Amino acid sequence: MSSKAILCVITEDGQIDNAVIDIPLGMKQEELDYLAQRVTNLLHGTKLVDVSEKQIDELHDNLANDKLLFTSLLQAIKQMQVGQN
């Protein structure tokens, strides 16, 4: 069972995109905040269309314990990349 959260991406040039992602039921706000900070640190300074496979792999390593969250996050990033083209 899962719950939903909004992934919001704000680029340095002020563009905003968002997507709804699945999160595991019972995940605490502190855990979401921690994950959000990890993703921010990993992708800071990178254009959405330029997110590399290496960065995706690093995200995977950081979120490997939670396949549902990683899959949902990855799908959202890829959808946002398509919207940027």
A tleap script that builds the chain and sets N, CA, C and O, in Angstrom:
source leaprc.protein.ff14SB
mol = sequence {
  NMET SER SER LYS ALA ILE LEU CYS VAL ILE
  THR GLU ASP GLY GLN ILE ASP ASN ALA VAL
  ILE ASP ILE PRO LEU GLY MET LYS GLN GLU
  GLU LEU ASP TYR LEU ALA GLN ARG VAL THR
  ASN LEU LEU HIE GLY THR LYS LEU VAL ASP
  VAL SER GLU LYS GLN ILE ASP GLU LEU HIE
  ASP ASN LEU ALA ASN ASP LYS LEU LEU PHE
  THR SER LEU LEU GLN ALA ILE LYS GLN MET
  GLN VAL GLY GLN CASN
}
set mol.1.N position { 0.848 -1.183 0.000 }
set mol.1.CA position { 0.000 0.000 0.000 }
set mol.1.C position { 0.892 1.245 0.000 }
set mol.1.O position { 1.948 1.254 0.633 }
set mol.2.N position { 0.477 2.266 -0.691 }
set mol.2.CA position { 1.286 3.477 -0.759 }
set mol.2.C position { 0.405 4.705 -0.597 }
set mol.2.O position { -0.823 4.629 -0.634 }
set mol.3.N position { 1.061 5.820 -0.419 }
set mol.3.CA position { 0.419 7.110 -0.328 }
set mol.3.C position { 1.022 7.975 -1.427 }
set mol.3.O position { 1.869 7.503 -2.186 }
set mol.4.N position { 0.610 9.203 -1.524 }
set mol.4.CA position { 1.090 10.085 -2.590 }
set mol.4.C position { 1.789 11.304 -2.007 }
set mol.4.O position { 1.504 11.733 -0.889 }
set mol.5.N position { 2.710 11.849 -2.794 }
set mol.5.CA position { 3.369 13.113 -2.472 }
set mol.5.C position { 3.590 13.861 -3.781 }
set mol.5.O position { 3.568 13.263 -4.857 }
set mol.6.N position { 3.796 15.137 -3.685 }
set mol.6.CA position { 4.086 15.939 -4.872 }
set mol.6.C position { 5.585 16.197 -4.927 }
set mol.6.O position { 6.177 16.711 -3.978 }
set mol.7.N position { 6.190 15.829 -6.058 }
set mol.7.CA position { 7.588 16.147 -6.326 }
set mol.7.C position { 7.584 17.451 -7.114 }
set mol.7.O position { 7.034 17.515 -8.213 }
set mol.8.N position { 8.183 18.469 -6.565 }
set mol.8.CA position { 8.226 19.775 -7.208 }
set mol.8.C position { 9.682 20.095 -7.535 }
set mol.8.O position { 10.550 20.052 -6.663 }
set mol.9.N position { 9.931 20.413 -8.791 }
set mol.9.CA position { 11.278 20.768 -9.238 }
set mol.9.C position { 11.260 22.229 -9.660 }
set mol.9.O position { 10.457 22.643 -10.496 }
set mol.10.N position { 12.159 22.998 -9.064 }
set mol.10.CA position { 12.310 24.406 -9.420 }
set mol.10.C position { 13.725 24.583 -9.926 }
set mol.10.O position { 14.690 24.343 -9.200 }
set mol.11.N position { 13.845 25.006 -11.174 }
set mol.11.CA position { 15.166 25.157 -11.768 }
set mol.11.C position { 15.752 26.518 -11.406 }
set mol.11.O position { 15.045 27.416 -10.950 }
set mol.12.N position { 17.055 26.648 -11.617 }
set mol.12.CA position { 17.722 27.897 -11.287 }
set mol.12.C position { 17.204 29.077 -12.098 }
set mol.12.O position { 17.303 30.222 -11.656 }
set mol.13.N position { 16.647 28.808 -13.290 }
set mol.13.CA position { 16.102 29.905 -14.091 }
set mol.13.C position { 14.619 30.147 -13.800 }
set mol.13.O position { 13.955 30.891 -14.521 }
set mol.14.N position { 14.101 29.514 -12.734 }
set mol.14.CA position { 12.745 29.792 -12.271 }
set mol.14.C position { 11.647 28.920 -12.841 }
set mol.14.O position { 10.478 29.117 -12.510 }
set mol.15.N position { 11.988 27.956 -13.691 }
set mol.15.CA position { 10.963 27.059 -14.213 }
set mol.15.C position { 10.525 26.099 -13.120 }
set mol.15.O position { 11.334 25.638 -12.314 }
set mol.16.N position { 9.230 25.805 -13.105 }
set mol.16.CA position { 8.676 24.911 -12.091 }
set mol.16.C position { 7.953 23.774 -12.788 }
set mol.16.O position { 7.198 23.990 -13.735 }
set mol.17.N position { 8.190 22.567 -12.312 }
set mol.17.CA position { 7.476 21.393 -12.800 }
set mol.17.C position { 7.174 20.521 -11.592 }
set mol.17.O position { 7.884 20.564 -10.587 }
set mol.18.N position { 6.119 19.734 -11.698 }
set mol.18.CA position { 5.783 18.862 -10.581 }
set mol.18.C position { 5.134 17.592 -11.085 }
set mol.18.O position { 4.657 17.514 -12.217 }
set mol.19.N position { 5.131 16.603 -10.215 }
set mol.19.CA position { 4.514 15.311 -10.516 }
set mol.19.C position { 4.093 14.675 -9.202 }
set mol.19.O position { 4.677 14.939 -8.150 }
set mol.20.N position { 3.085 13.843 -9.278 }
set mol.20.CA position { 2.646 13.093 -8.102 }
set mol.20.C position { 3.413 11.772 -8.098 }
set mol.20.O position { 3.472 11.069 -9.107 }
set mol.21.N position { 4.001 11.445 -6.940 }
set mol.21.CA position { 4.750 10.196 -6.819 }
set mol.21.C position { 4.149 9.350 -5.701 }
set mol.21.O position { 3.521 9.873 -4.780 }
set mol.22.N position { 4.348 8.050 -5.791 }
set mol.22.CA position { 3.912 7.129 -4.750 }
set mol.22.C position { 4.982 7.059 -3.672 }
set mol.22.O position { 6.177 6.992 -3.962 }
set mol.23.N position { 4.535 7.075 -2.434 }
set mol.23.CA position { 5.448 6.876 -1.307 }
set mol.23.C position { 4.883 5.764 -0.433 }
set mol.23.O position { 3.667 5.581 -0.373 }
set mol.24.N position { 5.739 5.034 0.234 }
set mol.24.CA position { 5.252 3.950 1.083 }
set mol.24.C position { 4.374 4.482 2.208 }
set mol.24.O position { 4.682 5.500 2.827 }
set mol.25.N position { 3.291 3.788 2.459 }
set mol.25.CA position { 2.411 4.142 3.560 }
set mol.25.C position { 3.201 4.114 4.865 }
set mol.25.O position { 3.955 3.173 5.117 }
set mol.26.N position { 3.036 5.108 5.669 }
set mol.26.CA position { 3.727 5.150 6.946 }
set mol.26.C position { 5.065 5.858 6.911 }
set mol.26.O position { 5.700 6.016 7.953 }
set mol.27.N position { 5.513 6.292 5.734 }
set mol.27.CA position { 6.779 7.018 5.670 }
set mol.27.C position { 6.611 8.339 6.407 }
set mol.27.O position { 5.631 9.053 6.194 }
set mol.28.N position { 7.550 8.660 7.258 }
set mol.28.CA position { 7.473 9.861 8.086 }
set mol.28.C position { 7.935 11.089 7.309 }
set mol.28.O position { 8.729 10.990 6.374 }
set mol.29.N position { 7.421 12.245 7.715 }
set mol.29.CA position { 7.788 13.508 7.091 }
set mol.29.C position { 9.298 13.727 7.134 }
set mol.29.O position { 9.882 14.234 6.177 }
set mol.30.N position { 9.931 13.343 8.248 }
set mol.30.CA position { 11.378 13.516 8.375 }
set mol.30.C position { 12.126 12.710 7.321 }
set mol.30.O position { 13.152 13.152 6.805 }
set mol.31.N position { 11.605 11.521 7.003 }
set mol.31.CA position { 12.228 10.681 5.980 }
set mol.31.C position { 12.074 11.313 4.606 }
set mol.31.O position { 13.013 11.306 3.810 }
set mol.32.N position { 10.891 11.863 4.323 }
set mol.32.CA position { 10.677 12.548 3.043 }
set mol.32.C position { 11.574 13.770 2.928 }
set mol.32.O position { 12.149 14.027 1.871 }
set mol.33.N position { 11.692 14.520 4.011 }
set mol.33.CA position { 12.568 15.699 3.997 }
set mol.33.C position { 14.020 15.303 3.732 }
set mol.33.O position { 14.724 15.962 2.967 }
set mol.34.N position { 14.453 14.227 4.368 }
set mol.34.CA position { 15.813 13.735 4.176 }
set mol.34.C position { 16.037 13.325 2.712 }
set mol.34.O position { 17.049 13.681 2.110 }
set mol.35.N position { 15.091 12.581 2.155 }
set mol.35.CA position { 15.213 12.152 0.759 }
set mol.35.C position { 15.198 13.344 -0.184 }
set mol.35.O position { 15.954 13.379 -1.155 }
set mol.36.N position { 14.341 14.323 0.094 }
set mol.36.CA position { 14.271 15.519 -0.748 }
set mol.36.C position { 15.616 16.249 -0.742 }
set mol.36.O position { 16.077 16.728 -1.778 }
set mol.37.N position { 16.230 16.327 0.425 }
set mol.37.CA position { 17.523 16.998 0.519 }
set mol.37.C position { 18.595 16.230 -0.246 }
set mol.37.O position { 19.438 16.832 -0.911 }
set mol.38.N position { 18.564 14.903 -0.153 }
set mol.38.CA position { 19.540 14.082 -0.893 }
set mol.38.C position { 19.394 14.295 -2.403 }
set mol.38.O position { 20.387 14.456 -3.112 }
set mol.39.N position { 18.158 14.295 -2.883 }
set mol.39.CA position { 17.912 14.497 -4.318 }
set mol.39.C position { 18.364 15.895 -4.725 }
set mol.39.O position { 19.004 16.065 -5.763 }
set mol.40.N position { 18.037 16.886 -3.920 }
set mol.40.CA position { 18.445 18.262 -4.205 }
set mol.40.C position { 19.963 18.365 -4.296 }
set mol.40.O position { 20.496 18.968 -5.227 }
set mol.41.N position { 20.648 17.783 -3.339 }
set mol.41.CA position { 22.120 17.839 -3.342 }
set mol.41.C position { 22.703 17.145 -4.567 }
set mol.41.O position { 23.686 17.612 -5.142 }
set mol.42.N position { 22.106 16.046 -4.959 }
set mol.42.CA position { 22.621 15.277 -6.080 }
set mol.42.C position { 22.394 15.977 -7.422 }
set mol.42.O position { 23.231 15.884 -8.320 }
set mol.43.N position { 21.275 16.671 -7.560 }
set mol.43.CA position { 20.912 17.259 -8.856 }
set mol.43.C position { 21.147 18.762 -8.931 }
set mol.43.O position { 20.940 19.363 -9.985 }
set mol.44.N position { 21.571 19.375 -7.843 }
set mol.44.CA position { 21.779 20.823 -7.826 }
set mol.44.C position { 22.724 21.255 -8.951 }
set mol.44.O position { 23.790 20.672 -9.150 }
set mol.45.N position { 22.308 22.278 -9.669 }
set mol.45.CA position { 23.141 22.825 -10.728 }
set mol.45.C position { 23.048 22.089 -12.055 }
set mol.45.O position { 23.727 22.455 -13.015 }
set mol.46.N position { 22.208 21.048 -12.122 }
set mol.46.CA position { 22.067 20.275 -13.353 }
set mol.46.C position { 20.722 20.595 -14.008 }
set mol.46.O position { 19.681 20.555 -13.353 }
set mol.47.N position { 20.753 20.910 -15.296 }
set mol.47.CA position { 19.497 21.105 -16.014 }
set mol.47.C position { 18.758 19.776 -16.052 }
set mol.47.O position { 19.364 18.711 -16.168 }
set mol.48.N position { 17.442 19.859 -15.952 }
set mol.48.CA position { 16.632 18.650 -15.914 }
set mol.48.C position { 16.892 17.762 -17.132 }
set mol.48.O position { 16.976 16.541 -17.005 }
set mol.49.N position { 17.018 18.368 -18.299 }
set mol.49.CA position { 17.255 17.578 -19.514 }
set mol.49.C position { 18.647 16.968 -19.541 }
set mol.49.O position { 18.926 16.075 -20.341 }
set mol.50.N position { 19.531 17.458 -18.655 }
set mol.50.CA position { 20.907 16.965 -18.618 }
set mol.50.C position { 21.171 15.966 -17.487 }
set mol.50.O position { 22.315 15.571 -17.264 }
set mol.51.N position { 20.119 15.559 -16.774 }
set mol.51.CA position { 20.313 14.572 -15.714 }
set mol.51.C position { 20.866 13.307 -16.358 }
set mol.51.O position { 20.255 12.739 -17.264 }
set mol.52.N position { 22.017 12.878 -15.885 }
set mol.52.CA position { 22.724 11.767 -16.518 }
set mol.52.C position { 22.349 10.427 -15.903 }
set mol.52.O position { 21.755 10.355 -14.827 }
set mol.53.N position { 22.711 9.379 -16.613 }
set mol.53.CA position { 22.508 8.027 -16.089 }
set mol.53.C position { 23.319 7.836 -14.814 }
set mol.53.O position { 22.894 7.124 -13.904 }
set mol.54.N position { 24.495 8.475 -14.749 }
set mol.54.CA position { 25.313 8.384 -13.543 }
set mol.54.C position { 24.562 8.976 -12.353 }
set mol.54.O position { 24.562 8.397 -11.267 }
set mol.55.N position { 23.929 10.118 -12.556 }
set mol.55.CA position { 23.167 10.736 -11.470 }
set mol.55.C position { 21.966 9.865 -11.084 }
set mol.55.O position { 21.637 9.742 -9.904 }
set mol.56.N position { 21.318 9.266 -12.080 }
set mol.56.CA position { 20.213 8.353 -11.800 }
set mol.56.C position { 20.724 7.165 -10.998 }
set mol.56.O position { 20.070 6.721 -10.054 }
set mol.57.N position { 21.888 6.652 -11.371 }
set mol.57.CA position { 22.483 5.529 -10.621 }
set mol.57.C position { 22.790 5.943 -9.181 }
set mol.57.O position { 22.576 5.166 -8.251 }
set mol.58.N position { 23.290 7.163 -8.998 }
set mol.58.CA position { 23.561 7.654 -7.643 }
set mol.58.C position { 22.271 7.771 -6.844 }
set mol.58.O position { 22.228 7.434 -5.661 }
set mol.59.N position { 21.211 8.258 -7.508 }
set mol.59.CA position { 19.905 8.304 -6.847 }
set mol.59.C position { 19.471 6.903 -6.442 }
set mol.59.O position { 18.969 6.687 -5.339 }
set mol.60.N position { 19.673 5.962 -7.348 }
set mol.60.CA position { 19.305 4.580 -7.050 }
set mol.60.C position { 20.053 4.080 -5.824 }
set mol.60.O position { 19.461 3.469 -4.934 }
set mol.61.N position { 21.350 4.340 -5.779 }
set mol.61.CA position { 22.148 3.912 -4.629 }
set mol.61.C position { 21.640 4.547 -3.336 }
set mol.61.O position { 21.611 3.900 -2.289 }
set mol.62.N position { 21.240 5.818 -3.413 }
set mol.62.CA position { 20.744 6.514 -2.231 }
set mol.62.C position { 19.359 6.039 -1.805 }
set mol.62.O position { 19.013 6.112 -0.625 }
set mol.63.N position { 18.577 5.559 -2.747 }
set mol.63.CA position { 17.198 5.168 -2.444 }
set mol.63.C position { 16.968 3.667 -2.606 }
set mol.63.O position { 15.826 3.214 -2.672 }
set mol.64.N position { 18.042 2.908 -2.670 }
set mol.64.CA position { 17.949 1.481 -2.984 }
set mol.64.C position { 17.074 0.703 -2.018 }
set mol.64.O position { 16.493 -0.312 -2.402 }
set mol.65.N position { 16.965 1.141 -0.802 }
set mol.65.CA position { 16.151 0.424 0.163 }
set mol.65.C position { 14.659 0.608 -0.072 }
set mol.65.O position { 13.844 -0.076 0.545 }
set mol.66.N position { 14.305 1.508 -0.941 }
set mol.66.CA position { 12.890 1.777 -1.181 }
set mol.66.C position { 12.592 1.807 -2.672 }
set mol.66.O position { 12.603 2.865 -3.302 }
set mol.67.N position { 12.325 0.636 -3.222 }
set mol.67.CA position { 12.113 0.490 -4.661 }
set mol.67.C position { 10.908 1.279 -5.157 }
set mol.67.O position { 10.975 1.889 -6.224 }
set mol.68.N position { 9.814 1.281 -4.411 }
set mol.68.CA position { 8.607 1.993 -4.824 }
set mol.68.C position { 8.887 3.477 -4.973 }
set mol.68.O position { 8.515 4.084 -5.977 }
set mol.69.N position { 9.540 4.065 -3.980 }
set mol.69.CA position { 9.839 5.483 -4.032 }
set mol.69.C position { 10.801 5.795 -5.165 }
set mol.69.O position { 10.604 6.772 -5.887 }
set mol.70.N position { 11.843 4.981 -5.334 }
set mol.70.CA position { 12.810 5.208 -6.404 }
set mol.70.C position { 12.143 5.137 -7.773 }
set mol.70.O position { 12.357 6.010 -8.614 }
set mol.71.N position { 11.340 4.108 -8.002 }
set mol.71.CA position { 10.668 3.931 -9.292 }
set mol.71.C position { 9.767 5.114 -9.598 }
set mol.71.O position { 9.771 5.633 -10.714 }
set mol.72.N position { 9.004 5.536 -8.618 }
set mol.72.CA position { 8.104 6.657 -8.799 }
set mol.72.C position { 8.870 7.946 -9.058 }
set mol.72.O position { 8.488 8.735 -9.923 }
set mol.73.N position { 9.945 8.162 -8.315 }
set mol.73.CA position { 10.781 9.345 -8.489 }
set mol.73.C position { 11.429 9.356 -9.868 }
set mol.73.O position { 11.450 10.390 -10.536 }
set mol.74.N position { 11.952 8.224 -10.291 }
set mol.74.CA position { 12.586 8.113 -11.595 }
set mol.74.C position { 11.591 8.404 -12.716 }
set mol.74.O position { 11.916 9.132 -13.655 }
set mol.75.N position { 10.398 7.853 -12.632 }
set mol.75.CA position { 9.369 8.103 -13.645 }
set mol.75.C position { 9.024 9.583 -13.707 }
set mol.75.O position { 8.870 10.139 -14.794 }
set mol.76.N position { 8.900 10.227 -12.552 }
set mol.76.CA position { 8.570 11.648 -12.514 }
set mol.76.C position { 9.671 12.483 -13.161 }
set mol.76.O position { 9.378 13.402 -13.926 }
set mol.77.N position { 10.929 12.178 -12.866 }
set mol.77.CA position { 12.044 12.925 -13.467 }
set mol.77.C position { 12.054 12.743 -14.982 }
set mol.77.O position { 12.250 13.707 -15.721 }
set mol.78.N position { 11.844 11.515 -15.446 }
set mol.78.CA position { 11.834 11.275 -16.893 }
set mol.78.C position { 10.679 12.001 -17.571 }
set mol.78.O position { 10.846 12.518 -18.675 }
set mol.79.N position { 9.508 12.053 -16.932 }
set mol.79.CA position { 8.376 12.781 -17.500 }
set mol.79.C position { 8.693 14.272 -17.578 }
set mol.79.O position { 8.366 14.934 -18.563 }
set mol.80.N position { 9.329 14.792 -16.535 }
set mol.80.CA position { 9.692 16.204 -16.545 }
set mol.80.C position { 10.729 16.493 -17.631 }
set mol.80.O position { 10.686 17.555 -18.251 }
set mol.81.N position { 11.657 15.566 -17.871 }
set mol.81.CA position { 12.645 15.751 -18.927 }
set mol.81.C position { 11.962 15.854 -20.284 }
set mol.81.O position { 12.337 16.690 -21.107 }
set mol.82.N position { 10.969 15.015 -20.522 }
set mol.82.CA position { 10.238 15.028 -21.782 }
set mol.82.C position { 9.550 16.375 -21.966 }
set mol.82.O position { 9.524 16.919 -23.070 }
set mol.83.N position { 8.995 16.908 -20.888 }
set mol.83.CA position { 8.329 18.201 -20.951 }
set mol.83.C position { 9.279 19.352 -21.233 }
set mol.83.O position { 8.842 20.399 -21.711 }
set mol.84.N position { 10.561 19.188 -20.953 }
set mol.84.CA position { 11.568 20.227 -21.174 }
set mol.84.C position { 12.044 20.270 -22.612 }
set mol.84.O position { 12.593 21.281 -23.051 }
set mol.85.N position { 11.842 19.183 -23.359 }
set mol.85.CA position { 12.326 19.115 -24.758 }
set mol.85.C position { 11.375 19.799 -25.699 }
set mol.85.O position { 11.620 19.838 -26.905 }
savepdb mol mol.pdb
quit
